[in-house]
């Protein structure tokens, strides 16, 4: 794959190690002591309510909310910064220039993590749990959108939305589920496309999109179930709301790793052409 020692080779090896570290840590991840304590107290039907709330939130943001989200950051500036950074990286072949893309993505992820944690705590003090889902989903997608832009990828296409949903699902999964999703993500990065339905009509594409939203929603509701229950209790809910930051940090980390993989692989393939 590589022609001698190079900056991209060193960064690629570093990335692979970081990906393995993430997988090892999260494949073995188990429920926290707090989750286990709350398990018997969560009312029946809450997970179904969360499933529906996340599903509606994703649909709303994808259909009508992207424009609103884009008002919270300067998309054009991020795209121009990426283009300038790419020119510098191609000209210098320096590891420092390659690392700059990741650094910017991590910075935007850290800011969105703080925003999500602060809003979760504030709503938790008021005992607002389930209604926080739309806000959490909006910040979550904004977070991934900005990370994507920092590596030169737009997020408007149906294919990219499916990739983002799979990223979110993978970030919050563990065990064999994470292994399977991570494999699908890497396959998409290698191939550059998903196999959707029979590829012959729009109805298949729409059904596939709904299934991916459903899968991501169920993954989120399962992972956030206990914390959203706790967040619905006034004052004590601040603890549950604070977990927004923990989940957002994990999503940021995984999204940054996978967009960086796509970015590096593009560079490697270009060098080998």
C-alpha positions as a Markdown table, in Angstrom:
| # | Residue | x | y | z |
|---|---|---|---|---|
| 1 | Unk | 0.0 | 0.0 | 0.0 |
| 2 | Unk | 2.8 | 2.4 | 0.8 |
| 3 | Unk | 5.9 | 3.3 | -1.2 |
| 4 | Unk | 8.6 | 3.6 | 1.5 |
| 5 | Unk | 8.3 | 5.5 | 4.7 |
| 6 | Unk | 6.0 | 8.5 | 4.5 |
| 7 | Unk | 4.0 | 10.8 | 6.7 |
| 8 | Unk | 0.7 | 9.3 | 5.6 |
| 9 | Unk | 2.1 | 5.8 | 6.4 |
| 10 | Unk | 3.0 | 6.8 | 9.9 |
| 11 | Unk | -0.4 | 8.5 | 10.5 |
| 12 | Unk | -2.2 | 5.5 | 9.0 |
| 13 | Unk | -0.5 | 3.1 | 11.4 |
| 14 | Unk | -1.2 | 5.5 | 14.3 |
| 15 | Unk | -4.9 | 5.6 | 13.3 |
| 16 | Unk | -5.1 | 1.8 | 13.1 |
| 17 | Unk | -3.8 | 1.5 | 16.7 |
| 18 | Unk | -6.3 | 4.1 | 17.9 |
| 19 | Unk | -9.1 | 2.3 | 16.2 |
| 20 | Unk | -8.1 | -1.0 | 17.9 |
| 21 | Unk | -7.9 | 0.8 | 21.2 |
| 22 | Unk | -11.4 | 2.1 | 20.8 |
| 23 | Unk | -12.8 | -1.3 | 19.8 |
| 24 | Unk | -11.1 | -3.2 | 22.7 |
| 25 | Unk | -12.3 | -0.6 | 25.2 |
| 26 | Unk | -15.9 | -0.6 | 24.0 |
| 27 | Unk | -16.4 | -4.2 | 23.0 |
| 28 | Unk | -15.8 | -5.1 | 26.6 |
| 29 | Unk | -17.9 | -2.2 | 28.0 |
| 30 | Unk | -20.6 | -3.2 | 30.5 |
| 31 | Unk | -23.5 | -1.4 | 32.1 |
| 32 | Unk | -22.4 | 1.1 | 34.8 |
| 33 | Unk | -23.3 | 0.5 | 38.5 |
| 34 | Unk | -25.8 | 3.4 | 38.2 |
| 35 | Unk | -27.5 | 1.7 | 35.2 |
| 36 | Unk | -27.7 | -1.5 | 37.2 |
| 37 | Unk | -29.2 | 0.4 | 40.2 |
| 38 | Unk | -31.9 | 2.0 | 38.0 |
| 39 | Unk | -32.7 | -1.2 | 36.0 |
| 40 | Unk | -35.7 | -2.2 | 38.2 |
| 41 | Unk | -37.0 | 1.3 | 38.6 |
| 42 | Unk | -37.5 | 2.2 | 34.9 |
| 43 | Unk | -41.2 | 2.1 | 34.0 |
| 44 | Unk | -42.4 | -0.4 | 31.4 |
| 45 | Unk | -42.8 | 1.2 | 28.0 |
| 46 | Unk | -40.2 | 3.9 | 28.4 |
| 47 | Unk | -37.8 | 2.4 | 25.9 |
| 48 | Unk | -40.6 | 2.2 | 23.3 |
| 49 | Unk | -41.3 | 5.9 | 24.0 |
| 50 | Unk | -37.6 | 6.7 | 23.5 |
| 51 | Unk | -37.5 | 4.6 | 20.3 |
| 52 | Unk | -40.3 | 6.7 | 18.8 |
| 53 | Unk | -38.9 | 10.0 | 20.1 |
| 54 | Unk | -35.4 | 9.4 | 18.5 |
| 55 | Unk | -37.0 | 8.2 | 15.3 |
| 56 | Unk | -39.1 | 11.3 | 14.9 |
| 57 | Unk | -36.1 | 13.5 | 15.9 |
| 58 | Unk | -33.9 | 12.0 | 13.2 |
| 59 | Unk | -36.6 | 12.4 | 10.6 |
| 60 | Unk | -37.3 | 16.0 | 11.6 |
| 61 | Unk | -33.6 | 17.0 | 11.5 |
| 62 | Unk | -32.9 | 15.2 | 8.2 |
| 63 | Unk | -36.0 | 16.7 | 6.5 |
| 64 | Unk | -36.2 | 20.2 | 8.0 |
| 65 | Unk | -33.5 | 20.8 | 10.6 |
| 66 | Unk | -30.2 | 20.8 | 8.7 |
| 67 | Unk | -30.6 | 24.4 | 7.6 |
| 68 | Unk | -31.2 | 25.4 | 11.2 |
| 69 | Unk | -28.2 | 23.5 | 12.4 |
| 70 | Unk | -26.0 | 25.2 | 9.7 |
| 71 | Unk | -26.9 | 28.6 | 11.2 |
| 72 | Unk | -24.9 | 27.6 | 14.3 |
| 73 | Unk | -21.6 | 27.3 | 12.4 |
| 74 | Unk | -19.9 | 28.7 | 9.3 |
| 75 | Unk | -20.0 | 25.8 | 6.8 |
| 76 | Unk | -18.3 | 27.8 | 4.0 |
| 77 | Unk | -15.4 | 28.7 | 6.3 |
| 78 | Unk | -14.9 | 25.1 | 7.4 |
| 79 | Unk | -14.9 | 24.0 | 3.7 |
| 80 | Unk | -12.4 | 26.7 | 2.7 |
| 81 | Unk | -10.2 | 25.9 | 5.7 |
| 82 | Unk | -10.2 | 22.2 | 4.6 |
| 83 | Unk | -9.3 | 23.1 | 1.0 |
| 84 | Unk | -6.4 | 25.3 | 2.2 |
| 85 | Unk | -5.2 | 22.6 | 4.6 |
| 86 | Unk | -5.3 | 20.0 | 1.9 |
| 87 | Unk | -3.1 | 22.1 | -0.4 |
| 88 | Unk | -0.6 | 22.6 | 2.5 |
| 89 | Unk | -0.6 | 18.9 | 3.3 |
| 90 | Unk | -0.2 | 17.9 | -0.4 |
| 91 | Unk | 2.7 | 20.3 | -0.9 |
| 92 | Unk | 4.6 | 19.7 | 2.4 |
| 93 | Unk | 4.0 | 16.0 | 2.9 |
| 94 | Unk | 4.4 | 16.9 | 6.6 |
| 95 | Unk | 2.7 | 14.9 | 9.4 |
| 96 | Unk | 2.0 | 18.2 | 11.2 |
| 97 | Unk | -0.3 | 19.3 | 8.3 |
| 98 | Unk | -2.1 | 15.9 | 8.3 |
| 99 | Unk | -2.6 | 16.1 | 12.0 |
| 100 | Unk | -4.2 | 19.6 | 11.6 |
| 101 | Unk | -7.4 | 18.0 | 10.1 |
| 102 | Unk | -7.8 | 15.7 | 13.1 |
| 103 | Unk | -7.1 | 18.6 | 15.5 |
| 104 | Unk | -9.9 | 20.8 | 14.1 |
| 105 | Unk | -12.3 | 17.9 | 14.1 |
| 106 | Unk | -11.5 | 17.1 | 17.8 |
| 107 | Unk | -11.9 | 20.8 | 18.7 |
| 108 | Unk | -15.4 | 21.0 | 17.2 |
| 109 | Unk | -16.3 | 17.6 | 18.9 |
| 110 | Unk | -15.1 | 19.0 | 22.3 |
| 111 | Unk | -17.3 | 22.1 | 22.0 |
| 112 | Unk | -20.4 | 20.2 | 21.0 |
| 113 | Unk | -19.8 | 17.8 | 23.9 |
| 114 | Unk | -19.7 | 20.7 | 26.3 |
| 115 | Unk | -22.9 | 22.1 | 24.8 |
| 116 | Unk | -24.7 | 18.8 | 25.1 |
| 117 | Unk | -23.6 | 18.2 | 28.7 |
| 118 | Unk | -24.6 | 21.7 | 29.8 |
| 119 | Unk | -28.0 | 21.5 | 28.2 |
| 120 | Unk | -28.5 | 18.0 | 29.7 |
| 121 | Unk | -27.7 | 19.2 | 33.2 |
| 122 | Unk | -29.9 | 22.3 | 32.8 |
| 123 | Unk | -32.9 | 20.3 | 31.7 |
| 124 | Unk | -32.2 | 17.6 | 34.2 |
| 125 | Unk | -32.5 | 20.1 | 37.0 |
| 126 | Unk | -36.0 | 20.9 | 35.7 |
| 127 | Unk | -36.8 | 17.2 | 35.4 |
| 128 | Unk | -37.0 | 17.2 | 31.6 |
| 129 | Unk | -35.8 | 14.0 | 30.1 |
| 130 | Unk | -37.6 | 12.7 | 27.0 |
| 131 | Unk | -38.3 | 16.2 | 25.6 |
| 132 | Unk | -34.5 | 16.7 | 25.6 |
| 133 | Unk | -34.2 | 14.1 | 22.8 |
| 134 | Unk | -34.7 | 16.5 | 19.9 |
| 135 | Unk | -32.1 | 18.9 | 21.3 |
| 136 | Unk | -29.7 | 16.0 | 21.9 |
| 137 | Unk | -30.2 | 14.6 | 18.4 |
| 138 | Unk | -29.7 | 18.1 | 16.9 |
| 139 | Unk | -26.4 | 18.6 | 18.7 |
| 140 | Unk | -25.3 | 15.1 | 17.9 |
| 141 | Unk | -25.8 | 15.5 | 14.2 |
| 142 | Unk | -24.3 | 18.9 | 14.2 |
| 143 | Unk | -21.3 | 17.4 | 15.9 |
| 144 | Unk | -20.9 | 14.7 | 13.2 |
| 145 | Unk | -21.6 | 17.2 | 10.4 |
| 146 | Unk | -18.7 | 19.4 | 11.6 |
| 147 | Unk | -16.3 | 16.5 | 11.9 |
| 148 | Unk | -17.2 | 15.4 | 8.4 |
| 149 | Unk | -16.6 | 18.9 | 7.0 |
| 150 | Unk | -13.2 | 19.1 | 8.7 |
| 151 | Unk | -12.2 | 16.0 | 6.7 |
| 152 | Unk | -13.7 | 17.3 | 3.4 |
| 153 | Unk | -16.9 | 15.3 | 3.4 |
| 154 | Unk | -20.4 | 16.8 | 2.9 |
| 155 | Unk | -23.4 | 15.3 | 4.6 |
| 156 | Unk | -26.4 | 16.2 | 2.4 |
| 157 | Unk | -26.6 | 12.9 | 0.4 |
| 158 | Unk | -28.7 | 9.9 | 1.4 |
| 159 | Unk | -25.6 | 7.8 | 1.4 |
| 160 | Unk | -23.8 | 10.1 | 3.8 |
| 161 | Unk | -26.8 | 10.2 | 6.1 |
| 162 | Unk | -26.8 | 6.4 | 6.2 |
| 163 | Unk | -23.1 | 6.4 | 7.0 |
| 164 | Unk | -23.7 | 8.9 | 9.8 |
| 165 | Unk | -26.5 | 6.8 | 11.3 |
| 166 | Unk | -24.2 | 3.8 | 11.2 |
| 167 | Unk | -21.4 | 5.8 | 12.9 |
| 168 | Unk | -23.8 | 6.8 | 15.8 |
| 169 | Unk | -25.0 | 3.2 | 16.1 |
| 170 | Unk | -21.4 | 1.9 | 16.2 |
| 171 | Unk | -20.2 | 4.5 | 18.8 |
| 172 | Unk | -22.9 | 3.5 | 21.2 |
| 173 | Unk | -22.7 | -0.3 | 20.7 |
| 174 | Unk | -20.6 | -2.9 | 22.4 |
| 175 | Unk | -19.7 | -6.6 | 22.0 |
| 176 | Unk | -20.6 | -8.4 | 18.8 |
| 177 | Unk | -22.8 | -5.6 | 17.7 |
| 178 | Unk | -19.9 | -3.2 | 17.6 |
| 179 | Unk | -17.7 | -5.7 | 15.8 |
| 180 | Unk | -20.4 | -6.2 | 13.1 |
| 181 | Unk | -21.2 | -2.4 | 12.7 |
| 182 | Unk | -17.5 | -1.5 | 12.6 |
| 183 | Unk | -17.0 | -4.1 | 9.8 |
| 184 | Unk | -19.8 | -2.6 | 7.8 |
| 185 | Unk | -18.4 | 0.9 | 8.3 |
| 186 | Unk | -14.9 | -0.1 | 7.1 |
| 187 | Unk | -16.5 | -1.9 | 4.1 |
| 188 | Unk | -18.3 | 1.2 | 3.2 |
| 189 | Unk | -15.1 | 3.2 | 3.5 |
| 190 | Unk | -13.3 | 0.7 | 1.3 |
| 191 | Unk | -16.0 | 0.4 | -1.3 |
| 192 | Unk | -17.5 | 3.9 | -1.2 |
| 193 | Unk | -21.1 | 2.7 | -1.3 |
| 194 | Unk | -23.8 | 0.7 | 0.4 |
| 195 | Unk | -25.8 | -2.1 | -1.3 |
| 196 | Unk | -29.4 | -0.8 | -0.9 |
| 197 | Unk | -32.4 | -3.0 | -1.7 |
| 198 | Unk | -32.2 | -4.2 | -5.3 |
| 199 | Unk | -31.0 | -0.8 | -6.4 |
| 200 | Unk | -33.9 | -0.4 | -8.8 |
| 201 | Unk | -36.4 | 1.9 | -7.3 |
| 202 | Unk | -36.8 | 4.8 | -4.9 |
| 203 | Unk | -39.2 | 2.9 | -2.6 |
| 204 | Unk | -36.4 | 0.5 | -1.7 |
| 205 | Unk | -34.1 | 3.4 | -0.9 |
| 206 | Unk | -36.7 | 5.0 | 1.4 |
| 207 | Unk | -37.4 | 1.8 | 3.2 |
| 208 | Unk | -33.7 | 1.2 | 3.7 |
| 209 | Unk | -33.4 | 4.8 | 5.1 |
| 210 | Unk | -36.2 | 4.2 | 7.5 |
| 211 | Unk | -34.7 | 0.9 | 8.7 |
| 212 | Unk | -31.3 | 2.6 | 9.3 |
| 213 | Unk | -33.1 | 5.4 | 11.3 |
| 214 | Unk | -35.0 | 2.8 | 13.3 |
| 215 | Unk | -31.8 | 0.8 | 14.0 |
| 216 | Unk | -29.9 | 3.9 | 15.2 |
| 217 | Unk | -33.0 | 5.1 | 17.3 |
| 218 | Unk | -33.2 | 1.7 | 19.0 |
| 219 | Unk | -29.5 | 1.7 | 19.8 |
| 220 | Unk | -29.7 | 5.2 | 21.3 |
| 221 | Unk | -32.8 | 4.4 | 23.3 |
| 222 | Unk | -31.3 | 1.3 | 24.7 |
| 223 | Unk | -28.0 | 3.0 | 25.7 |
| 224 | Unk | -29.7 | 6.2 | 27.1 |
| 225 | Unk | -32.7 | 4.5 | 28.7 |
| 226 | Unk | -31.6 | 4.7 | 32.3 |
| 227 | Unk | -30.1 | 8.2 | 32.0 |
| 228 | Unk | -33.2 | 9.7 | 30.4 |
| 229 | Unk | -35.3 | 8.1 | 33.1 |
| 230 | Unk | -33.1 | 9.7 | 35.7 |
| 231 | Unk | -33.1 | 13.0 | 33.9 |
| 232 | Unk | -36.9 | 13.2 | 34.2 |
| 233 | Unk | -36.6 | 13.5 | 38.0 |
| 234 | Unk | -36.2 | 17.2 | 39.1 |
| 235 | Unk | -32.8 | 18.1 | 40.5 |
| 236 | Unk | -31.6 | 14.5 | 40.6 |
| 237 | Unk | -32.0 | 14.6 | 36.8 |
| 238 | Unk | -28.9 | 16.7 | 36.5 |
| 239 | Unk | -26.8 | 13.5 | 36.9 |
| 240 | Unk | -28.7 | 11.9 | 34.1 |
| 241 | Unk | -28.3 | 15.0 | 31.9 |
| 242 | Unk | -24.6 | 15.1 | 32.5 |
| 243 | Unk | -24.3 | 11.7 | 30.8 |
| 244 | Unk | -25.2 | 13.5 | 27.5 |
| 245 | Unk | -21.5 | 14.6 | 27.4 |
| 246 | Unk | -20.3 | 11.1 | 27.9 |
| 247 | Unk | -22.3 | 9.8 | 25.0 |
| 248 | Unk | -21.4 | 12.8 | 22.8 |
| 249 | Unk | -17.7 | 12.3 | 23.6 |
| 250 | Unk | -17.9 | 8.7 | 22.5 |
| 251 | Unk | -19.7 | 9.6 | 19.2 |
| 252 | Unk | -17.1 | 12.4 | 18.6 |
| 253 | Unk | -14.2 | 9.9 | 19.0 |
| 254 | Unk | -15.6 | 7.3 | 16.8 |
| 255 | Unk | -16.7 | 9.7 | 14.1 |
| 256 | Unk | -13.3 | 11.4 | 14.1 |
| 257 | Unk | -11.6 | 8.0 | 13.7 |
| 258 | Unk | -13.8 | 6.9 | 10.8 |
| 259 | Unk | -13.7 | 10.1 | 8.9 |
| 260 | Unk | -10.0 | 10.3 | 9.3 |
| 261 | Unk | -9.8 | 6.7 | 7.9 |
| 262 | Unk | -11.8 | 7.8 | 4.8 |
| 263 | Unk | -9.6 | 10.9 | 4.4 |
| 264 | Unk | -6.3 | 9.0 | 4.8 |
| 265 | Unk | -7.5 | 6.2 | 2.5 |
| 266 | Unk | -8.3 | 8.8 | -0.2 |
| 267 | Unk | -4.8 | 10.2 | 0.1 |
| 268 | Unk | -3.2 | 6.7 | 0.0 |
| 269 | Unk | -5.2 | 5.7 | -3.1 |
| 270 | Unk | -4.3 | 9.0 | -4.8 |
| 271 | Unk | -0.6 | 8.5 | -4.1 |
| 272 | Unk | -0.8 | 4.9 | -5.5 |
| 273 | Unk | -2.5 | 5.8 | -8.8 |
